[in-house]
Amino acid sequence: MPAETQKTEQKQPQPGEKAVAAMFGRIVRWYDPLNRLLSLGLDQGWRAVLAQTALAGFENTADLRALDLAAGTLDVSLALHARRPDAHITAMDFCQPMLERGRAKLKTPALQAAISTATADARALPLPDASFHTVTMAFGIRNIAPRIKAMREMHRVLMPGGRACILEFGSGRQRIWKGVYNFYLDSILPLMGKFFSGDSAYAYLARTIREFPTADELADELLEAGFGSVYHLPLTSGIVRLHVAEKRAE
């Protein structure tokens, strides 16, 4: 694991959830193309790994139910459906314009039947206990404060033996590729996002990555939320990490 940088930046205040939702609403038409551009096309592969891990072990499960939180424009929901067309997928996000953009991708009756959407706060899900086999979240946990509330909600809505999979950027407090990634994060990402979208959202993105906890620190938070087994996998040299947390079976 890369060594931690000797110096960490002082954290800036996190904007409120309404401000974050409004910010994502402003960049919704640029969101998918910029994801592809700024990740050099790697983001779809990361989501495929997330979907594969989330569904692993449920191959023979009938009436499989998956919850996709911070679902955005439904890329993860579509990746889950591609692997398990028979699964019932509920996609939730607190930014309604993102979900509306995603619903435009549900072009077939099969997709429309398999994937349902709803606007919701991950910290207070309008869902019953123990109602899903697996829960996913891609690049959303950074935008939630406090994170522990969303983690506890994931744990609550999972069935015993269920699995939560969180895909997130690695902490910007660690040097990756000898600092090349950190330079990209601090200097290139905000400029490219501003150039293409005309919005400061990607400066916010870079800041939240810099301030994000390390993988081990996030693992401790998941254990505190009640999960029994937690581990994480580095993707693309740790630029992205997949955090996997399993609920204890009864």
Rosetta blueprint (number, residue, H / E / L):
1 M L
2 P L
3 A L
4 E E
5 T L
6 Q L
7 K L
8 T L
9 E L
10 Q L
11 K L
12 Q L
13 P L
14 Q L
15 P L
16 G L
17 E H
18 K H
19 A H
20 V H
21 A H
22 A H
23 M H
24 F H
25 G H
26 R H
27 I L
28 V H
29 R H
30 W H
31 Y H
32 D H
33 P H
34 L H
35 N H
36 R H
37 L H
38 L H
39 S L
40 L L
41 G L
42 L L
43 D H
44 Q H
45 G H
46 W H
47 R H
48 A H
49 V H
50 L H
51 A H
52 Q H
53 T H
54 A H
55 L H
56 A L
57 G L
58 F L
59 E L
60 N L
61 T L
62 A L
63 D L
64 L L
65 R E
66 A E
67 L E
68 D E
69 L E
70 A L
71 A L
72 G L
73 T L
74 L L
75 D H
76 V H
77 S H
78 L H
79 A H
80 L H
81 H H
82 A H
83 R H
84 R L
85 P L
86 D L
87 A L
88 H E
89 I E
90 T E
91 A E
92 M E
93 D E
94 F L
95 C L
96 Q H
97 P H
98 M H
99 L H
100 E H
101 R H
102 G H
103 R H
104 A L
105 K L
106 L L
107 K L
108 T L
109 P H
110 A H
111 L H
112 Q H
113 A H
114 A H
115 I E
116 S E
117 T E
118 A E
119 T E
120 A L
121 D L
122 A L
123 R L
124 A L
125 L L
126 P L
127 L L
128 P L
129 D L
130 A L
131 S L
132 F E
133 H E
134 T E
135 V E
136 T E
137 M E
138 A E
139 F L
140 G L
141 I H
142 R H
143 N H
144 I L
145 A L
146 P L
147 R H
148 I H
149 K H
150 A H
151 M H
152 R H
153 E H
154 M H
155 H H
156 R H
157 V H
158 L E
159 M E
160 P E
161 G E
162 G E
163 R E
164 A E
165 C E
166 I E
167 L E
168 E E
169 F E
170 G L
171 S L
172 G L
173 R L
174 Q E
175 R L
176 I L
177 W H
178 K H
179 G H
180 V H
181 Y H
182 N H
183 F H
184 Y H
185 L H
186 D H
187 S H
188 I H
189 L H
190 P H
191 L H
192 M H
193 G H
194 K H
195 F H
196 F H
197 S H
198 G L
199 D L
200 S L
201 A H
202 Y H
203 A H
204 Y H
205 L H
206 A H
207 R H
208 T H
209 I H
210 R H
211 E H
212 F L
213 P L
214 T L
215 A H
216 D H
217 E H
218 L H
219 A H
220 D H
221 E H
222 L H
223 L H
224 E H
225 A L
226 G L
227 F L
228 G L
229 S E
230 V E
231 Y E
232 H E
233 L E
234 P E
235 L E
236 T L
237 S L
238 G L
239 I L
240 V E
241 R E
242 L E
243 H E
244 V E
245 A E
246 E E
247 K L
248 R L
249 A L
250 E L
